[in-house]
Amino acid sequence: MVSTQLGCYLCAINTYNTGSSSQCLSCPTGMVALSVGSVSCVVSPCSIGSYTTTGTSAGCKLCPAGTYDTQFGAGSSCTSCLLGTSSSAVGSSSPCSSCGPGTFADASGASSCTSCPAGTYTASSGSSSCSGCPVGKASSSIGAVSSATCSTCPAGTYSLKAASVCTPCSPGYYNLNDGSSSCTSCPVGTYDPYYSSASMSSCLPCPPGYASSVTGASECTICSGGKYSNVQGTTCLTCTTGTYSNAGAIACSDCAAGSYSVSGSSSCSSCPAGTYSSDVRSGFCTKCVAGKYSSAGSLSCSSCPAGSYSSEGSSSCSLCVAGTYASSEGSVSCTKCSAGSYAGSSGLSSCQLCAVGYYAGAVAAVSCVVCPAGSVAVEGSSACSVCSGGTYALSTSSSCISCAAGTYSVSGASSCLACGAGSFSLSGSTTCRVCSAGTFADSTGLSSCEVCSAGSYSSGGASSCSLCPSGTYSTSVQAVSSAVCQSCLAGTQQPSMGASSIDSCLSCAAGTYSGAASAHCYTCGVNTYSLPLSSSCTACPSGFTAVSNSAGCSSSTFNFPLVPYADSVTMESSLFAVAGAVGYTLQFDARSETEEDVDFVYAFTGNSSSYVYKNSGSSWPSIYIPSRSGVKMKFTSDA
């Protein structure tokens, strides 16, 4: 019933109460109450053995197998069969049937009973389970109704409760007795590879190289690499350092020289590069000392060749870098080349000395530096030596060369310079010497100065001698000034410079003259004359005349009176000549009664030459005509 708030209860489905009773009444057969709290019953829509999901006859369904319904009504479900019962009919209207002996139903709503499986049985009806055969026994029968079907398991087998068969003892186990619930394991150090063993003798000892450390072994475990077993054993023994073994070994083998092993090794390892092992059965490898090396698996270390080196534990040797060397085998380091030497490539066993003219100023040089011109270096030099003054050197020289005579140099010179004109030098000079007075050097690069010859002189540092001037001479050699130049006497001439003898002073001819130190003789003028070696000209006495350059005077003046006429007049003279005369001075004398100026033109010839003069005025010229053959004149005058 369902409780209400006033302490009343609603009637359940298929019950009712009209209100006159203190309890709910069941609906009569064939009637139903489809909801709670019904006050009356109605005719059931479904027959016995069915149920409805909608409350109407349209939703009626037969009860499925495993269920049943014994009442008319409109229930929403059928009643399930109890444990130990079953119903295979659909739409059953009667309770379920009990399971017979040898069968069971272990869940409600069973549509059939299940036969007891092998190893179990049940002797009663309505069982919800089957009883199992006791331990040590087994039954293969299905649906057994008695324990008599359970058979005892023989030795070598066993069974647990409810066994369908006796289980053979697994390999590694045995069973001495019938009806056993378990098997006994073989002890450690033994094994049994077979099933169903019924005797301890089935447990066999492990052969050498094998071991069993647990009970119940079906086989012995092969000793792994690095272990061994030479007798029946429960465990495999570990190989010691310096030995090894393969799987299943009965003993460990020694490692060969050049190899090693740690404890429990399955093989020997080659000594790594840079180490070695010279003995068998080694547990470690020794590092190569510095200066030696080795490849993998070496029995010993090799010395590094000259030109290389190594540190401890090296697998190879390192070449000495350029600028260093190692002179012997087994070197632990490289030595730097000393100053004055070099190593131009790697891997050298010695350094080379710098060649002549080269140097290396620092250690560890990879090349030598050429000395600059003007300096030198012998083989193996760490520095260049600068050539002193008076010497020089070309590039790559081992010694300085003295400057030749006529040249000089300062310190560090690459060549010698020629002395300039007016100077000289001896071999190995640092400067040039100036030529002394009275000497000269007329070109560059001379080793001595020459003496000035007669007729010349010089002061210090002369590139040439100065010549005595014209009109002078000198007989002295190596003269130092012009004071040695002597004047030629008056009446002589010396036209050339540098005369070296008085004989160079030439006499002046008649009609000429000169003063002292004269370069030339000068011609005496008209109406003067001179004798040879004259220092001056002498005037002709009165009434005498002379042409220029005369050696004497003569009477050679002619007067030609001209009388003017009213008109013009022409007068021509005859040829006149004076023996020995070299020229004529013509004096024109014209008189005019009126004292008027007279213009005239006169012409004359001499030495086959013609001369024409024109005069205007009252002055009358005096004209010198150079002629040795005489003169013929013609005058024309206009009044």
C-alpha positions as CSV (number, residue, x, y, z in Angstrom):
1,M,0.0,0.0,0.0
2,V,1.0,3.6,-0.6
3,S,0.8,6.0,2.4
4,T,-1.2,9.2,2.3
5,Q,-0.8,12.3,4.4
6,L,-3.8,11.5,6.6
7,G,-2.4,8.2,7.7
8,C,-4.4,6.2,5.0
9,Y,-2.7,3.9,2.5
10,L,-3.5,3.6,-1.2
11,C,-4.5,0.1,-2.4
12,A,-1.9,-1.7,-4.6
13,I,-2.5,-2.8,-8.1
14,N,-5.0,-5.7,-8.4
15,T,-6.5,-4.6,-5.0
16,Y,-9.3,-2.2,-4.1
17,N,-11.3,-0.7,-1.3
18,T,-14.7,0.8,-1.7
19,G,-14.2,2.8,1.5
20,S,-16.1,0.5,3.8
21,S,-13.2,-1.7,4.9
22,S,-10.0,-1.1,6.9
23,Q,-7.9,-3.0,4.4
24,C,-7.6,-3.5,0.6
25,L,-9.3,-6.5,-1.0
26,S,-7.9,-8.7,-3.8
27,C,-9.7,-8.5,-7.1
28,P,-11.7,-11.7,-7.9
29,T,-10.4,-14.2,-10.4
30,G,-10.6,-12.7,-13.9
31,M,-10.7,-9.2,-12.5
32,V,-7.8,-6.7,-12.1
33,A,-7.1,-3.2,-10.6
34,L,-4.8,-1.5,-13.0
35,S,-3.7,1.4,-10.8
36,V,-3.0,2.0,-7.1
37,G,-5.8,3.4,-5.0
38,S,-8.5,1.6,-7.0
39,V,-12.0,1.5,-5.5
40,S,-13.1,-1.3,-7.8
41,C,-11.8,-4.1,-10.1
42,V,-12.4,-4.5,-13.7
43,V,-12.3,-7.5,-16.0
44,S,-8.5,-8.5,-16.8
45,P,-7.5,-7.7,-20.3
46,C,-4.8,-10.5,-20.4
47,S,-5.1,-14.3,-19.9
48,I,-3.1,-16.4,-17.4
49,G,0.6,-16.8,-18.5
50,S,0.8,-13.4,-20.1
51,Y,1.4,-9.7,-19.1
52,T,0.8,-6.3,-20.6
53,T,3.0,-3.3,-21.1
54,T,0.1,-0.9,-21.8
55,G,-2.6,-2.0,-19.4
56,T,-4.9,-3.0,-22.2
57,S,-5.5,-6.3,-24.1
58,A,-3.7,-4.7,-27.1
59,G,-0.4,-4.8,-25.1
60,C,-0.7,-8.4,-23.8
61,K,2.5,-10.6,-24.3
62,L,3.2,-14.3,-23.4
63,C,5.6,-14.9,-20.5
64,P,9.0,-15.8,-21.9
65,A,10.8,-19.1,-21.1
66,G,12.2,-19.1,-17.6
67,T,9.1,-17.2,-16.3
68,Y,5.4,-17.9,-15.6
69,D,2.1,-16.2,-14.6
70,T,-0.6,-18.0,-12.6
71,Q,-3.2,-15.2,-12.5
72,F,-5.5,-13.3,-14.7
73,G,-4.6,-9.7,-14.8
74,A,-2.7,-7.0,-16.5
75,G,0.7,-7.3,-14.8
76,S,3.7,-5.6,-16.4
77,S,6.0,-8.6,-15.9
78,C,6.0,-12.4,-15.3
79,T,7.6,-14.2,-12.3
80,S,11.1,-15.6,-12.9
81,C,11.9,-19.3,-12.1
82,L,13.7,-19.7,-8.8
83,L,17.3,-21.1,-8.4
84,G,17.3,-24.9,-9.0
85,T,14.3,-24.6,-11.3
86,S,13.6,-23.9,-14.9
87,S,10.8,-23.5,-17.5
88,S,11.3,-23.9,-21.2
89,A,7.7,-23.1,-22.1
90,V,6.5,-19.7,-23.4
91,G,3.3,-18.4,-21.8
92,S,3.6,-20.8,-18.8
93,S,0.8,-20.4,-16.3
94,S,2.3,-22.9,-13.7
95,P,5.4,-22.7,-11.5
96,C,8.8,-23.8,-12.8
97,S,10.1,-27.4,-12.6
98,S,12.9,-28.4,-10.3
99,C,16.3,-29.5,-11.9
100,G,16.9,-33.3,-11.7
101,P,20.0,-35.0,-10.2
102,G,23.1,-34.3,-12.2
103,T,21.8,-30.9,-13.3
104,F,21.6,-27.4,-11.7
105,A,20.3,-23.9,-12.3
106,D,22.6,-21.3,-10.6
107,A,20.5,-18.3,-11.6
108,S,16.8,-17.3,-11.5
109,G,14.9,-17.2,-14.7
110,A,16.5,-20.3,-16.2
111,S,14.8,-21.7,-19.3
112,S,16.7,-25.0,-18.8
113,C,18.9,-26.8,-16.2
114,T,22.6,-27.2,-16.9
115,S,24.4,-30.6,-16.6
116,C,27.1,-30.8,-13.9
117,P,30.4,-30.3,-15.7
118,A,33.2,-32.9,-15.7
119,G,34.8,-33.1,-12.2
120,T,31.4,-32.3,-10.5
121,Y,28.2,-34.1,-9.5
122,T,24.9,-33.7,-7.7
123,A,22.6,-36.4,-6.4
124,S,19.6,-34.3,-5.4
125,S,16.9,-32.4,-7.4
126,G,16.5,-28.7,-7.4
127,S,20.2,-28.0,-7.1
128,S,21.6,-24.6,-7.8
129,S,25.2,-25.9,-8.0
130,C,27.2,-29.2,-8.3
131,S,29.7,-30.7,-5.9
132,G,33.3,-31.0,-7.0
133,C,35.5,-34.2,-7.0
134,P,37.9,-34.0,-4.0
135,V,41.6,-33.1,-4.5
136,G,43.6,-36.0,-5.9
137,K,40.7,-37.2,-7.9
138,A,39.1,-36.3,-11.2
139,S,36.0,-37.1,-13.3
140,S,35.5,-36.7,-17.0
141,S,31.7,-37.5,-16.7
142,I,29.2,-34.7,-17.5
143,G,25.9,-34.7,-15.5
144,A,27.4,-37.1,-12.8
145,V,24.9,-37.9,-10.1
146,S,27.4,-39.5,-7.7
147,S,31.0,-39.0,-6.3
148,A,31.7,-42.5,-7.5
149,T,32.5,-41.1,-10.9
150,C,35.6,-39.4,-9.4
151,S,38.8,-41.5,-10.0
152,T,42.0,-41.2,-8.0
153,C,45.0,-39.5,-9.8
154,P,48.0,-41.9,-10.3
155,A,51.6,-41.0,-9.3
156,G,53.1,-38.4,-11.6
157,T,49.9,-36.5,-11.7
158,Y,47.8,-34.4,-9.4
159,S,44.5,-32.7,-9.2
160,L,42.8,-29.9,-7.4
161,K,39.1,-30.0,-6.3
162,A,36.5,-30.4,-9.1
163,A,39.2,-31.6,-11.6
164,S,37.9,-33.1,-14.8
165,V,41.3,-34.7,-15.5
166,C,44.4,-35.5,-13.6
167,T,47.1,-32.9,-14.5
168,P,50.6,-34.4,-15.3
169,C,53.4,-33.0,-13.2
170,S,55.1,-30.3,-15.3
171,P,58.8,-30.7,-16.4
172,G,60.9,-30.0,-13.4
173,Y,58.4,-31.6,-11.0
174,Y,57.6,-35.2,-9.9
175,N,55.0,-37.0,-7.8
176,L,55.6,-40.2,-5.9
177,N,52.1,-41.0,-4.6
178,D,48.6,-41.5,-6.1
179,G,45.8,-39.1,-5.3
180,S,48.1,-36.1,-4.8
181,S,47.0,-32.6,-4.9
182,S,50.4,-31.2,-6.0
183,C,53.8,-32.2,-7.5
184,T,57.2,-31.8,-5.8
185,S,59.8,-29.6,-7.5
186,C,63.3,-30.8,-8.5
187,P,66.0,-29.4,-6.3
188,V,68.4,-26.6,-7.4
189,G,71.2,-27.8,-9.6
190,T,68.9,-30.4,-11.3
191,Y,66.2,-30.4,-14.0
192,D,63.5,-32.6,-15.4
193,P,62.5,-32.1,-19.0
194,Y,59.6,-34.5,-18.9
195,Y,55.9,-34.4,-17.9
196,S,54.4,-36.9,-15.4
197,S,57.6,-37.8,-13.6
198,A,56.8,-40.2,-10.7
199,S,60.3,-40.4,-9.2
200,M,62.9,-38.0,-7.8
201,S,65.4,-39.8,-10.0
202,S,63.8,-38.0,-12.9
203,C,65.5,-34.8,-11.7
204,L,68.8,-34.8,-13.6
205,P,72.0,-32.9,-12.6
206,C,72.9,-29.9,-14.8
207,P,75.7,-30.7,-17.2
208,P,79.0,-28.6,-17.2
209,G,78.4,-25.2,-18.7
210,Y,74.9,-25.1,-17.4
211,A,73.4,-24.3,-14.0
212,S,70.0,-24.2,-12.3
213,S,69.6,-21.8,-9.4
214,V,65.9,-22.4,-8.8
215,T,63.8,-25.5,-7.9
216,G,61.5,-27.0,-10.4
217,A,63.7,-26.4,-13.4
218,S,62.6,-28.0,-16.6
219,E,66.0,-27.3,-18.1
220,C,69.3,-25.9,-17.0
221,T,70.2,-22.4,-17.9
222,I,73.3,-22.2,-20.2
223,C,76.0,-20.1,-18.6
224,S,76.1,-16.8,-20.3
225,G,79.2,-15.3,-21.8
226,G,81.6,-14.3,-19.1
227,K,80.5,-17.2,-16.9
228,Y,81.3,-20.9,-16.7
229,S,80.4,-24.1,-14.9
230,N,82.7,-27.1,-14.8
231,V,80.7,-29.3,-12.3
232,Q,77.1,-29.8,-11.4
233,G,76.2,-26.4,-10.0
234,T,73.4,-24.3,-8.9
235,T,75.0,-21.1,-10.4
236,C,77.5,-20.2,-13.1
237,L,80.8,-18.8,-11.9
238,T,82.0,-15.4,-13.1
239,C,85.2,-15.2,-15.2
240,T,87.9,-13.2,-13.5
241,T,89.6,-10.1,-15.0
242,G,91.9,-11.0,-17.9
243,T,89.8,-14.0,-19.0
244,Y,86.6,-14.5,-20.9
245,S,84.1,-17.2,-21.9
246,N,81.5,-17.9,-24.5
247,A,78.0,-19.1,-23.5
248,G,78.0,-22.6,-22.1
249,A,81.7,-22.5,-21.3
250,I,83.1,-25.0,-18.8
251,A,86.2,-22.8,-18.2
252,C,87.4,-19.2,-18.9
253,S,90.0,-18.5,-21.5
254,D,92.9,-16.1,-21.1
255,C,92.9,-12.8,-23.0
256,A,95.8,-12.6,-25.5
257,A,98.5,-9.9,-25.2
258,G,97.2,-6.6,-26.7
259,S,93.7,-7.2,-25.2
260,Y,92.1,-7.1,-21.8
261,S,88.9,-7.9,-20.0
262,V,87.0,-7.0,-16.8
263,S,85.3,-9.6,-14.6
264,G,82.5,-11.4,-16.3
265,S,83.5,-10.6,-19.9
266,S,82.2,-12.6,-22.8
267,S,85.1,-11.5,-25.0
268,C,88.3,-9.7,-24.7
269,S,88.5,-6.0,-25.8
270,S,91.4,-4.8,-27.8
271,C,93.5,-2.3,-26.0
272,P,92.4,1.1,-27.3
273,A,94.7,3.2,-29.4
274,G,97.2,4.9,-27.1
275,T,97.5,1.9,-24.7
276,Y,99.1,-1.5,-24.8
277,S,99.1,-4.9,-23.0
278,S,102.3,-7.0,-23.2
279,D,101.0,-9.9,-21.1
280,V,98.3,-12.4,-21.5
281,R,95.4,-12.5,-18.9
282,S,95.5,-8.7,-18.5
283,G,92.7,-7.0,-16.7
284,F,93.7,-3.5,-18.0
285,C,95.8,-1.8,-20.6
286,T,98.7,0.6,-19.8
287,K,98.8,4.1,-21.4
288,C,101.7,4.8,-23.7
289,V,104.1,7.2,-22.1
290,A,104.7,10.6,-23.7
291,G,106.8,10.3,-26.8
292,K,105.2,7.0,-27.8
293,Y,102.0,6.0,-29.4
294,S,100.0,2.8,-30.3
295,S,97.2,1.6,-32.5
296,A,94.3,-0.5,-31.1
297,G,95.3,-4.0,-29.9
298,S,99.0,-3.2,-29.5
299,L,101.4,-5.3,-27.5
300,S,103.7,-2.4,-27.1
301,C,104.0,1.4,-27.9
302,S,106.2,2.7,-30.7
303,S,108.4,5.8,-30.4
304,C,107.4,8.9,-32.3
305,P,109.8,9.5,-35.2
306,A,112.0,12.6,-35.2
307,G,110.0,15.6,-36.2
308,S,107.0,14.6,-34.2
309,Y,105.9,14.2,-30.5
310,S,103.1,12.8,-28.4
311,S,101.6,13.2,-24.9
312,E,100.7,10.3,-22.6
313,G,98.1,7.9,-24.0
314,S,98.4,9.1,-27.6
315,S,97.1,7.0,-30.5
316,S,99.3,8.9,-33.0
317,C,102.1,11.4,-33.1
318,S,101.6,15.1,-33.8
319,L,104.0,16.7,-36.3
320,C,106.0,19.6,-35.0
321,V,104.5,22.8,-36.4
322,A,106.5,25.1,-38.7
323,G,109.1,27.0,-36.6
324,T,109.7,24.0,-34.3
325,Y,111.5,20.7,-34.5
326,A,112.2,17.4,-32.7
327,S,115.6,16.0,-33.3
328,S,115.2,12.5,-31.9
329,E,112.7,9.7,-31.7
330,G,110.4,9.6,-28.7
331,S,110.1,13.3,-28.2
332,V,107.5,14.6,-25.7
333,S,107.5,18.1,-27.2
334,C,109.0,20.2,-30.0
335,T,111.8,22.7,-29.6
336,K,111.5,26.2,-31.0
337,C,114.0,27.1,-33.7
338,S,116.6,29.5,-32.2
339,A,117.0,33.0,-33.6
340,G,119.0,32.8,-36.9
341,S,117.3,29.6,-38.0
342,Y,113.9,28.5,-39.2
343,A,111.7,25.5,-39.9
344,G,109.5,26.2,-43.0
345,S,107.2,23.3,-42.8
346,S,105.8,20.8,-40.2
347,G,107.4,17.6,-39.2
348,L,111.0,18.6,-39.3
349,S,113.8,17.1,-37.2
350,S,116.1,20.1,-37.4
351,C,116.0,23.8,-38.1
352,Q,117.9,25.3,-41.1
353,L,120.3,28.2,-40.7
354,C,119.3,31.4,-42.4
355,A,121.2,31.7,-45.6
356,V,123.7,34.4,-46.3
357,G,122.0,37.8,-46.5
358,Y,119.0,36.6,-44.5
359,Y,118.2,36.7,-40.8
360,A,115.6,35.5,-38.2
361,G,115.4,37.8,-35.3
362,A,112.9,35.8,-33.2
363,V,112.6,32.1,-32.1
364,A,110.3,29.7,-33.8
365,A,110.7,31.4,-37.2
366,V,109.0,29.8,-40.2
367,S,111.2,31.7,-42.7
368,C,114.1,34.1,-42.8
369,V,113.9,37.8,-43.8
370,V,116.1,39.2,-46.4
371,C,118.5,41.8,-45.1
372,P,117.8,45.3,-46.6
373,A,120.3,46.6,-49.1
374,G,123.2,48.3,-47.2
375,S,123.3,45.5,-44.6
376,V,124.8,42.0,-44.5
377,A,124.4,38.8,-42.6
378,V,126.4,35.6,-42.5
379,E,124.8,32.2,-42.4
380,G,122.7,31.7,-39.3
381,S,122.3,35.4,-38.4
382,S,119.7,36.7,-36.0
383,A,120.2,40.3,-37.2
384,C,121.7,42.2,-40.1
385,S,124.9,44.2,-39.7
386,V,124.7,47.7,-41.2
387,C,127.6,48.4,-43.6
388,S,129.9,51.2,-42.3
389,G,130.6,54.4,-44.2
390,G,133.0,53.8,-47.1
391,T,131.4,50.4,-47.9
392,Y,128.2,49.1,-49.4
393,A,126.3,45.9,-49.9
394,L,123.7,44.6,-52.3
395,S,120.8,42.5,-51.1
396,T,121.6,38.9,-49.8
397,S,125.3,39.8,-49.2
398,S,127.5,38.2,-46.5
399,S,130.0,41.1,-46.3
400,C,130.3,44.7,-47.1
401,I,132.4,45.9,-50.2
402,S,134.7,48.8,-50.0
403,C,133.8,51.7,-52.2
404,A,136.1,52.0,-55.2
405,A,138.4,55.0,-55.6
406,G,136.4,58.0,-56.9
407,T,133.3,57.0,-54.9
408,Y,132.1,57.2,-51.3
409,S,129.2,56.1,-49.1
410,V,127.6,56.7,-45.7
411,S,126.6,54.0,-43.2
412,G,124.0,51.5,-44.5
413,A,124.6,52.3,-48.2
414,S,123.4,49.9,-50.9
415,S,125.8,51.5,-53.5
416,C,128.6,54.0,-53.6
417,L,128.1,57.5,-55.0
418,A,130.5,59.0,-57.5
419,C,132.5,62.0,-56.3
420,G,131.5,65.2,-58.1
421,A,133.6,67.2,-60.4
422,G,136.3,69.1,-58.5
423,S,136.7,66.3,-55.9
424,F,138.2,62.8,-55.6
425,S,138.4,59.9,-53.2
426,L,140.5,56.9,-52.4
427,S,139.1,53.4,-51.9
428,G,136.8,53.0,-48.9
429,S,136.1,56.7,-48.4
430,T,133.2,58.1,-46.5
431,T,133.5,61.5,-48.1
432,C,135.1,63.0,-51.2
433,R,138.1,65.4,-50.9
434,V,138.1,68.7,-52.6
435,C,140.8,69.2,-55.2
436,S,143.6,71.5,-53.9
437,A,144.4,74.8,-55.5
438,G,146.4,74.3,-58.7
439,T,144.6,71.0,-59.5
440,F,141.3,70.0,-60.9
441,A,138.9,67.1,-61.6
442,D,136.9,67.6,-64.7
443,S,134.5,64.7,-64.3
444,T,132.7,62.6,-61.6
445,G,134.1,59.5,-60.0
446,L,137.8,60.4,-60.1
447,S,140.4,58.9,-57.8
448,S,142.8,61.9,-58.1
449,C,143.0,65.4,-59.3
450,E,145.1,66.6,-62.3
451,V,147.7,69.4,-62.1
452,C,146.8,72.6,-63.9
453,S,149.2,72.9,-66.9
454,A,151.3,76.1,-67.8
455,G,149.0,78.8,-68.9
456,S,146.3,78.0,-66.4
457,Y,145.5,78.1,-62.7
458,S,142.8,77.0,-60.2
459,S,141.6,77.6,-56.7
460,G,140.4,74.7,-54.5
461,G,137.6,72.4,-55.6
462,A,137.9,73.2,-59.3
463,S,136.4,71.1,-62.0
464,S,138.6,72.8,-64.6
465,C,141.6,75.2,-64.7
466,S,141.1,78.8,-65.6
467,L,143.1,79.9,-68.6
468,C,145.3,83.0,-68.5
469,P,143.5,85.7,-70.4
470,S,144.4,86.9,-73.9
471,G,147.5,89.1,-73.8
472,T,149.1,87.1,-71.0
473,Y,151.0,83.9,-70.6
474,S,152.3,81.6,-67.7
475,T,155.0,79.1,-67.6
476,S,154.1,77.8,-64.2
477,V,152.3,74.5,-63.6
478,Q,149.9,73.9,-60.7
479,A,149.3,77.6,-60.4
480,V,146.8,78.6,-57.7
481,S,145.8,82.0,-58.9
482,S,145.8,84.4,-61.9
483,A,148.8,86.2,-60.4
484,V,151.0,83.8,-62.3
485,C,149.7,85.2,-65.7
486,Q,152.3,87.6,-67.0
487,S,151.4,90.4,-69.4
488,C,152.8,90.4,-73.0
489,L,155.1,93.4,-73.6
490,A,153.7,96.5,-75.3
491,G,154.1,96.2,-79.1
492,T,153.1,92.6,-79.0
493,Q,149.8,90.7,-79.1
494,Q,148.5,87.4,-77.7
495,P,145.0,86.7,-79.1
496,S,144.6,83.3,-77.4
497,M,143.8,82.3,-73.8
498,G,146.0,79.9,-71.9
499,A,149.4,80.8,-73.4
500,S,152.2,78.9,-71.8
501,S,155.2,80.7,-73.2
502,I,156.5,84.2,-73.9
503,D,156.9,83.1,-77.4
504,S,153.1,83.2,-77.7
505,C,153.4,87.0,-77.5
506,L,153.6,88.0,-81.2
507,S,155.2,91.3,-82.5
508,C,152.9,94.0,-83.8
509,A,153.6,94.8,-87.6
510,A,154.5,98.2,-88.8
511,G,151.4,100.4,-89.0
512,T,150.0,98.8,-85.9
513,Y,150.6,99.2,-82.2
514,S,149.6,97.7,-78.8
515,G,149.9,98.3,-75.1
516,A,151.1,95.8,-72.6
517,A,148.8,92.6,-72.1
518,S,147.1,93.3,-75.4
519,A,145.2,90.6,-77.1
520,H,145.4,92.4,-80.5
521,C,147.5,95.0,-82.4
522,Y,145.6,98.1,-83.3
523,T,145.9,99.9,-86.7
524,C,147.5,103.4,-86.8
525,G,145.0,106.0,-88.0
526,V,145.3,108.4,-90.9
527,N,148.4,110.7,-90.8
528,T,150.0,108.4,-88.3
529,Y,152.4,105.5,-88.6
530,S,154.3,103.0,-86.5
531,L,157.3,100.7,-86.8
532,P,157.2,97.0,-85.8
533,L,156.8,96.3,-82.0
534,S,155.4,99.8,-81.5
535,S,153.4,100.5,-78.3
536,S,151.8,103.6,-80.0
537,C,151.4,105.4,-83.4
538,T,153.5,108.5,-84.3
539,A,151.8,111.5,-86.0
540,C,153.1,112.5,-89.5
541,P,155.0,115.7,-89.6
542,S,153.5,118.8,-91.1
543,G,153.2,118.5,-94.9
544,F,153.1,114.8,-94.7
545,T,150.3,112.5,-94.8
546,A,149.7,108.8,-94.2
547,V,146.8,106.5,-94.7
548,S,145.8,104.2,-91.8
549,N,148.0,101.2,-91.0
550,S,151.0,103.1,-92.5
551,A,154.6,102.3,-91.7
552,G,155.5,105.9,-92.7
553,C,154.2,109.3,-94.0
554,S,154.3,110.9,-97.5
555,S,153.5,114.3,-99.1
556,S,150.2,113.6,-100.8
557,T,147.9,116.6,-100.4
558,F,146.4,118.1,-103.6
559,N,144.5,121.3,-103.9
560,F,141.9,121.7,-106.6
561,P,140.7,125.3,-106.9
562,L,137.1,125.6,-108.0
563,V,135.9,128.8,-109.6
564,P,132.2,129.0,-109.6
565,Y,130.4,130.2,-112.6
566,A,127.0,131.6,-113.1
567,D,126.0,128.3,-114.3
568,S,127.4,125.0,-113.6
569,V,130.9,123.9,-114.3
570,T,132.5,120.5,-114.7
571,M,136.2,119.9,-114.2
572,E,138.0,116.6,-114.6
573,S,141.6,116.0,-113.5
574,S,144.1,113.7,-115.0
575,L,145.3,110.6,-113.1
576,F,147.8,111.4,-110.5
577,A,149.7,109.0,-108.3
578,V,152.5,109.0,-105.8
579,A,155.0,106.2,-105.6
580,G,154.7,104.2,-102.4
581,A,151.5,105.9,-101.4
582,V,148.8,103.7,-100.0
583,G,146.2,106.4,-100.0
584,Y,145.5,110.0,-100.8
585,T,144.1,112.8,-98.8
586,L,142.2,115.2,-101.0
587,Q,141.8,118.7,-99.8
588,F,139.3,120.7,-101.8
589,D,140.0,124.4,-101.9
590,A,137.2,126.5,-103.5
591,R,137.0,130.2,-103.5
592,S,134.1,132.4,-104.4
593,E,134.4,136.0,-105.1
594,T,131.0,136.5,-103.7
595,E,131.7,134.2,-100.7
596,E,128.5,132.5,-101.4
597,D,127.9,129.0,-100.6
598,V,128.7,126.7,-103.5
599,D,127.0,123.3,-104.0
600,F,129.2,120.7,-105.8
601,V,129.3,117.1,-106.6
602,Y,132.6,115.3,-107.0
603,A,133.5,111.9,-108.1
604,F,136.7,110.0,-108.2
605,T,138.0,106.6,-108.9
606,G,140.8,104.6,-107.4
607,N,141.7,101.0,-107.3
608,S,139.0,100.5,-109.9
609,S,136.4,101.7,-107.4
610,S,134.2,104.7,-107.9
611,Y,133.2,107.1,-105.1
612,V,130.6,109.9,-105.3
613,Y,130.4,112.7,-102.7
614,K,128.0,115.6,-102.6
615,N,128.7,118.7,-100.7
616,S,126.5,121.7,-100.0
617,G,127.6,124.8,-98.2
618,S,130.7,126.7,-97.6
619,S,132.8,124.0,-95.9
620,W,135.3,122.1,-97.9
621,P,136.1,118.6,-96.9
622,S,139.4,116.8,-96.6
623,I,138.8,113.2,-97.8
624,Y,141.1,110.2,-97.6
625,I,141.0,107.8,-100.5
626,P,142.7,104.4,-100.0
627,S,144.4,103.8,-103.3
628,R,147.8,102.5,-104.3
629,S,147.4,103.2,-108.1
630,G,146.4,106.8,-108.1
631,V,143.3,108.8,-108.3
632,K,141.3,110.4,-111.1
633,M,138.6,113.0,-110.1
634,K,135.8,114.8,-111.8
635,F,134.0,117.8,-110.2
636,T,130.6,119.3,-111.1
637,S,129.6,122.5,-109.4
638,D,126.5,124.5,-109.6
639,A,126.8,128.2,-108.8
